[in-house]
């Protein structure tokens, strides 16, 4: 709502708080909003009604899903993903994605409707204290109690989300504040504050790099861009460096490049672990070297690694907190790579051989086995998918043992081709694929999901159909929570409990939404089925059965015997 008033003969335009929120979003370049509608932010919704040509609204079926969509949008674009949910249950549902955004260093702003200001502190209907709820998982939590302060607080929110280590921000919107009139004006578009190495740090880095015989560059974290990825390739080539990608950051360096030696995360190649431990210089660019990358902090000595260690991160608070490091550089990936763009060290013959050996080990590890094939071979299907899809296709997944196949056998070639939560959240893959199709409608978006992971967000097939977003979901149906089942088989053999599942007919399920569905009975049927799914122009579900024994053996130690009932 806009209302004109006159003050001292000067015409002033007044806005409601809800309208001012939308105008501030527009001023900051927001063109897409993900939401589940709620009565606690009706005034904002009404303001969005007036700008359908400027803001696309993606309405989902569950707050966890739309928040995951916003998080995935932030990963893909580098801009804060915007999500609106209602108070109470809506906020708690969305909290999963906020945690993912924190651990994945993703810019995101979650707006939550709140009870009216005169009800705060009375345990009103669906009332929560969002500062307490989100204080440990966000960069900033704020409640706007004065409509005139909307521009100030939203300006701070955007700058906080994108600068330093990117991350999530939560803004609470009291219902009655949204109806207040004020004459405040939207602020200017947010700016990114560049962080780059000092001259002294660069000199030290050059010396350390020149003296290294077995360096290893490990890349990960958030805050990347296409320009940074391009700079990374040039740096690795010029400085003769092998590159390993951190957990679920496999799209930061082309997996087919001769300098790529693999990813460090779940089920890491033993040869790469040996390479990591025998390196004489580790360069961690954006990568925190957290528990997933370090196998529970066991691959590297704490607090000081036996290798020389250089840490580069946009978040100063992350430097030296786990590992002491020999050189700490507070810089974004882009800022660091711009600073070393002219750095070229051809390296020795030993360093070239070091890279070649690492590459050979990766290539051998990423070839699907040729013996003891099941009727439907997941490894072969993933490799075929990698060969059939263009490099800019986006592959998404949530969590579960099935992700082992995707991470090991798919080769990511382009930046933005992987959406996977380092937080390990289930139910992420389908919403992420929807977001990928929103951002890049001309690129394939394929989600891998186990039956357990899929059913945590399966209702979003309705969202994909409604918004005409032809994603492809590949459901690996093993009738269990595979990851937990694998752990049970490993640590408590013969004592399986609470991991069996009963799933629907996934083909009929997909078709009930108006999506395409097909069941795959043999490995050789996958390629034609994929082509039919892509050609359908509809959201599609391809599903196949995976024998439970194929799942649990991934979690079993070498030589362990499987339960006879599942072997």
C-alpha positions, 0 to 999 in steps of 0.5 A: 500500500502506498499513500501520499502525504504532504509535509512542509509542502514536500510530497512524501510517499508513505508505504506499509511495512510490508510494501517497504519490505518488498521494495527493499527486496527489489532494490537489492536485486531479488527476482525470486522468492520461495515460500509457503504462505502464512497469515503472519505475513499477509501484508508482504504477500499482498505487496508481492501481488503488485510486482508479478513481473519483477518477482517470481514466487515459487510456492512449495508444499512444505517449509523445509522444502522451500527453505532448501530451495532458497539455500540451493538458489544461494549456492547457485547464484551467490546471491542470498536465497530468499524464503518466507515462512509463517511463524512457529511450525513454519519457522521450525520446519525451515530451520533444517535449511538454515543449518545447511546454509550455515555449514555450507556457507551459503548466503540466505535470508529467511523471513518469518512472520511473527505475532503482533508486537503487543502479544510478544512474550505471552506465548501467543499462538505459534509464538517463538523467540527466534533469536534463541531458536536461530542464534547458534546457526545464523550470522544474524537474527533480527526482529523489525519492530518499527517499519521505518527501520526496514531499510536499515535492517534489510540492508544489514541483512543482505550485507551480512549474508554475502560478506566474509564467510557467507551464511544465513540471516533470519528476519522476524516480521511482527504481523502488525508492523507490516501494516504500519505506514512510514515514509522510509525509502529503500536503501541501495543495492548491497555491496560485496566487501573484497578480502585479499592477501597482504603483500607480506602473506603473498611473499611468504606463500610464494616461498613455501610453494617454491620449496614444496615437492609434494604440494596438494591444493584442497578447495571447498567452502562457500563464496565461490564464483565462475571467475574464481573457478576459472582462476583456480584452474589457471593457478593450478596449471601455472603453479603445477598443483594437484587439486582435490575437492572437499566434501560435496564441493566436487564442481569447483574443479573439473573432474576430467582435468589432468590436475584433478586427483579426487574428492576428500569426503565419504569413502575417500580413495585410499590412494588419495588419503595416502597422497594427503598424508605424504604431502609436504605442503597443504593449501586449504582454499576455502576448505575448513578441513572439518570432520567430513574432509578429515575423516573425523579429524583423524587424517591430519594431526591436531593441532598442528599438521605434520605437513606445512599448512596454508589456510585461506578463508574469507571468514577470519573466525575460521582461521587457526581454529582447528589447525594452527597453520603455518600461514593464515590468509584472510581472503575470499577464493576470488580475492586470493586467486586474483592475487596469485594470477601472475604466480607461475612455478613450473615445478620440478619433474618430481612434482609433475610425476606427483600429479600424474600418479594422483591422477592415475589413482583417481581414474582407476578409483572412478571406474565402475567394477566389471565383476559381480554386477547386480541386475541394476548396477548403480555405479554403471548407471551413474557413470552412464549419466555422467557420459550422457549429460552435458557438463552444465547439468546440475546433479543434486542429492540429499543424504544416505549411502546411495550418495557414495555412488554419485560422489565416486562415479559422476564426473563434475565438469562445470561450476554449479553442477553439484548441489549437495548438503555438507550438513548431511540433511535428508530431503534436500535433493528434490527441492535443490533440483527445483531451484536449479531448474528455476535458476537455469531452465535450459540445463538438465537438473537430475536428483539422486535419492534413496527411497527414504530421502525421496519421501522426505520431500516427495510432495514437491513433485506437485511444486515441480508440476505446478511451476512447469519445472521438468526435473528428473528424480532417480529413486534408488529403492532399497526399502530401508534407511540404507546409511543407518542399516549399514552402520547397524550391520557394521557395529551391531551385526544381526541386530537390525532394528528401525531401518526397514521401510515400505515404499509406494509404487513410485511410478504410480506415485509420480503419475498421480501428480501428472509427472512422468514415471518409469521403472528400470529393470536392468542396467541397459534400460537406463539410457533409453529411460533417461532419454524418454524422461528428458523428452517428456517435458515433465517432472519425471521419476525413474526408479529401480530396486537395489538389493539390500545386500548391495547397500549394507556391504558399503558399510561393512568392514572388509571380510565381514559376513552379511546377515543371511536374510539380506545377503 
